[in-house]
Structure formats: C-alpha cells, structure tokens
Amino acid sequence: MSNFFSRIKGDKAIWASAGLLAIFSFLPVYSASSNLAYLYGDGSTFQYLVNHFIYLFLGFVIMFFVHKVPYRYFIGISILMLPVLILLLVYTVSQGIVIDGANASRWISIPFINKTFQTSTLASVVLLTYVARYMAKMKDTTFTFQQSILPLWVPVALVLGLILPANFSTTAILFSMVLLVVFIGGYPLKYLGIVIGTGIVALALFVLTAKAFPGLFPNRVDTWISRVENFANDEDTEADYQIEKAKIAIASGGVTGKGIGKSVQRNFLPQSSSDFIYAIIVEEMGLLGAFGVMLAYLMMFFRIIIVATKADSVFGKLLVIGVGLPIIFQALVNMAVAVELFPVTGQTLPLISSGGSSIWMTCLALGMILSVSAKRQEEIQKQEEERELDEENPLEILSEAI
C-alpha cells in the first residue's frame, strides 16, 4: 500500500478533497436512487450503488494515469482531439438517443456495454485545453482580432454551436470559461467585447429561429427556452415542481437533517440522484452536510488556484484554470438551482451525482491539474537534491570558484 501511495504525485489536498467527495457520494446516491430502483429496477438500490462504485473506480483510474502524463503532451493531444470531438458532437446531434420518450441528443450509446456517454462533458475539457494552448502560444505575440478568428474562435463557435441545441447550460458555462481563459491569457478587452456581442447576437438569432420554426430543432430547445422564460416570469411548470420539492427537502433538513437514508422528498423529486442530489443531502444531513460539501469544493478551488499560481509555464497556468474552474462553477450552479437562484439546468454535482460521463470527465480534468502540480513538485525536489549535494561538497564548490 505504501508503494502505491508513493506513486501518487501532485497536490495532496486535491487528491484528498476528490477522495472525500467520492467516498461521501455513496451515502446520498444510495439513498436518492431508491425511487429509480422502484420505477426502473427490481426495487433494490444495490445495483445503482454498484454502478456508482464502478464509475468512481474507473474515474480515479483515469485520474491516476492522466496525472502521470507530462502536461506538455496535452498540447498535441488537444489539437488531435478537436476534430474528433467535432465529429462526435455532429454524430450526437444527428443520432442522439431517446430516453423515456424525450429527445436526449446530449448522449450517444456506447457499443457492447449498453451505456451512454454525454459528449458535451468531453467537449469542455478538450476545448479549454485547446484554448489554453493557443493563448500560451500567442503570449508574446501582438495579434489582431482577424488573426485569431480562424485558429481560435471558429473551433469555439463550432463546438458551442453543436452543444447549444441540446444543452444551453453547458454552452453558457463553457463559453464563460473560454472567455475567462482568454482574458487571463492577455486577450485584448476590445476584442473580447466583439466576441461577447457576437455571441449574444448569435444566441438571439438561434432562439428566434427556434421559435419561428419549431420543428427545425430537437424538442430539447423548447425545454431550455421555456425554463429560462418561466424562471424569469415565475410561472408554474414542471421545473417549478422540481424546485418546490427541492426547497421542501432543504427546509425540512434543518441544522442536523433527518438522518442518512430518511429522506422523504427523494420519492417525489425527479433526478434526485443527479441534478437535485444536493437537496437530498441537505434534507438528510442538514446545514452541517450542506456546508461540509461546500467546504470540500472550496478547498479544491483554493488548491486549484495555488497550483495555477505555481505552474512553471503559461500553458500550465491556463490549463489548470481552464479545466479546473468549470468543476467548481458547475458545483455552484447545481447548488444554486436547488435553492432557485438559477433556473433548472441539468448540471450534476461533480464527483457526487450519479452518472459516468460527469465523473469520468471531472477525474480527467483533475488528472490534468495534478500533472501540472506534479511537474512543479519534481522541480522543487530536484532543486533540494542539488542543494543537498552542494552542502555535502563544500570543497568542490570552493575549488570551482577558485
């Protein structure tokens, strides 16, 4: 066991916070999946718990192997993966599967294992790595907006445009993270204004087109448009039913909660093991559990910023910011939805909610962050070894000086 832990490199606090969240997740997933077991299974939640364990185990395997890869290799991998990603997104939009009779063109079916994969989760990691690579490459170069259109904004527009019809929330988060990375990378503010304005106009045209031609886009477009409109107008909808049940769960949790496994609203709240799992956590574990989860994410956020600050290259800094902050932002969005600060988005709680795609891509992103951290630790260790050798051989230092 000690030999295994000696092979783990990178920021130990990130490893610890990810491990704590993963271990903690078994409690709410096991409890919240009872309604799914009743509706779709044989009445037992054990299979859902086993699936969640498999997802987490594979996720941490991904994290372990990725953190062993020197992070400079991600530069070339992002270039190779971008066209593959675009093809996957095109396939997803055109061949997205149907789940429970509703259009679910965010997922594709994985052959042979009868599982699904959400391609937009992979898009976030690949695109932000590509953007970090471009900004690091251009750090000492003065360039115009026209020069950045083809290598930077065309790929961004393609990826976002393919995700938008089925998943507005992911598109908005990804676009915000892209803007943050290019801003930190030194992209001129006047050009950022043009990009934001273009994005707003493109979104408005898309919404108008979807309204004018309802059959042109999948019915998922109507879903997210209505969610935003109903949230703004405070109308009674199915989404409001979800929010009301979530607020009842949170209000009944109190300070210490009803106790693990004693949730009532899990039987009424749709997506209680994924999108609204935070409400179940608060109901069963109260404010103590709620703040504990928030503290774990804040610890991870703090360490991500530390790793970015100490990275030995511009690409390393931008990579950590690009793939790390979406994890924290997604967690905050999930919590905000549960208390009706945001409209229903469908964003899961990273490393806690059930679902393989989110867990695997979160672990992939954390592995990349740990790779950057491991590189920094290797440099520090090398400097300490050189300093120890110098202290052990003062005569050699003196002779060299003479």
CORDA-V157737 format. One record per residue. N is the residue number from 0. RES is the residue in one letter. NEAR is the number of other C-alpha atoms within 8 Angstrom. Layout:
N	RES	NEAR
N	RES	NEAR
//
This chain:
0	M	4
1	S	5
2	N	6
3	F	7
4	F	7
5	S	7
6	R	6
7	I	7
8	K	12
9	G	12
10	D	11
11	K	7
12	A	9
13	I	13
14	W	8
15	A	8
16	S	12
17	A	10
18	G	8
19	L	9
20	L	12
21	A	11
22	I	7
23	F	9
24	S	11
25	F	12
26	L	9
27	P	14
28	V	16
29	Y	12
30	S	13
31	A	13
32	S	13
33	S	13
34	N	10
35	L	8
36	A	13
37	Y	10
38	L	7
39	Y	6
40	G	8
41	D	6
42	G	8
43	S	9
44	T	11
45	F	7
46	Q	7
47	Y	11
48	L	11
49	V	8
50	N	8
51	H	13
52	F	9
53	I	8
54	Y	12
55	L	13
56	F	8
57	L	9
58	G	14
59	F	9
60	V	8
61	I	12
62	M	14
63	F	10
64	F	9
65	V	11
66	H	15
67	K	8
68	V	8
69	P	10
70	Y	11
71	R	7
72	Y	8
73	F	9
74	I	11
75	G	8
76	I	8
77	S	12
78	I	9
79	L	8
80	M	9
81	L	11
82	P	8
83	V	8
84	L	12
85	I	10
86	L	8
87	L	9
88	L	13
89	V	9
90	Y	9
91	T	13
92	V	12
93	S	7
94	Q	8
95	G	13
96	I	10
97	V	9
98	I	7
99	D	4
100	G	5
101	A	7
102	N	11
103	A	11
104	S	15
105	R	13
106	W	12
107	I	13
108	S	9
109	I	9
110	P	6
111	F	4
112	I	5
113	N	7
114	K	7
115	T	8
116	F	10
117	Q	11
118	T	13
119	S	10
120	T	10
121	L	10
122	A	10
123	S	10
124	V	12
125	V	12
126	L	12
127	L	14
128	T	14
129	Y	12
130	V	12
131	A	15
132	R	11
133	Y	10
134	M	13
135	A	11
136	K	8
137	M	9
138	K	9
139	D	5
140	T	5
141	T	5
142	F	7
143	T	6
144	F	7
145	Q	6
146	Q	8
147	S	10
148	I	9
149	L	9
150	P	9
151	L	10
152	W	9
153	V	9
154	P	9
155	V	9
156	A	8
157	L	9
158	V	12
159	L	11
160	G	8
161	L	10
162	I	15
163	L	10
164	P	11
165	A	12
166	N	12
167	F	11
168	S	9
169	T	11
170	T	11
171	A	8
172	I	11
173	L	11
174	F	9
175	S	8
176	M	12
177	V	11
178	L	9
179	L	9
180	V	14
181	V	12
182	F	11
183	I	8
184	G	12
185	G	8
186	Y	10
187	P	7
188	L	7
189	K	6
190	Y	9
191	L	11
192	G	8
193	I	8
194	V	8
195	I	8
196	G	8
197	T	8
198	G	8
199	I	8
200	V	8
201	A	8
202	L	8
203	A	8
204	L	8
205	F	8
206	V	9
207	L	8
208	T	8
209	A	13
210	K	7
211	A	6
212	F	8
213	P	7
214	G	7
215	L	6
216	F	10
217	P	11
218	N	9
219	R	13
220	V	12
221	D	9
222	T	8
223	W	11
224	I	9
225	S	8
226	R	11
227	V	9
228	E	8
229	N	11
230	F	10
231	A	6
232	N	6
233	D	6
234	E	7
235	D	8
236	T	7
237	E	6
238	A	9
239	D	9
240	Y	9
241	Q	10
242	I	13
243	E	8
244	K	11
245	A	15
246	K	11
247	I	9
248	A	15
249	I	13
250	A	8
251	S	9
252	G	15
253	G	12
254	V	8
255	T	12
256	G	13
257	K	13
258	G	9
259	I	10
260	G	8
261	K	8
262	S	14
263	V	7
264	Q	11
265	R	14
266	N	7
267	F	8
268	L	11
269	P	7
270	Q	8
271	S	13
272	S	12
273	S	11
274	D	13
275	F	15
276	I	15
277	Y	12
278	A	13
279	I	17
280	I	12
281	V	16
282	E	16
283	E	15
284	M	16
285	G	16
286	L	12
287	L	9
288	G	11
289	A	12
290	F	8
291	G	8
292	V	9
293	M	8
294	L	8
295	A	11
296	Y	11
297	L	9
298	M	11
299	M	13
300	F	11
301	F	8
302	R	11
303	I	14
304	I	9
305	I	8
306	V	14
307	A	12
308	T	7
309	K	8
310	A	12
311	D	7
312	S	6
313	V	10
314	F	11
315	G	13
316	K	14
317	L	14
318	L	15
319	V	15
320	I	12
321	G	16
322	V	16
323	G	14
324	L	12
325	P	11
326	I	10
327	I	12
328	F	9
329	Q	13
330	A	12
331	L	8
332	V	10
333	N	16
334	M	10
335	A	10
336	V	13
337	A	13
338	V	10
339	E	8
340	L	7
341	F	10
342	P	9
343	V	8
344	T	10
345	G	7
346	Q	10
347	T	12
348	L	14
349	P	11
350	L	12
351	I	11
352	S	13
353	S	9
354	G	9
355	G	10
356	S	9
357	S	12
358	I	14
359	W	13
360	M	12
361	T	12
362	C	12
363	L	12
364	A	12
365	L	12
366	G	14
367	M	15
368	I	15
369	L	13
370	S	16
371	V	15
372	S	13
373	A	12
374	K	11
375	R	11
376	Q	9
377	E	8
378	E	8
379	I	8
380	Q	8
381	K	8
382	Q	8
383	E	8
384	E	8
385	E	8
386	R	8
387	E	8
388	L	8
389	D	9
390	E	7
391	E	6
392	N	8
393	P	8
394	L	6
395	E	7
396	I	9
397	L	8
398	S	7
399	E	6
400	A	5
401	I	4
//
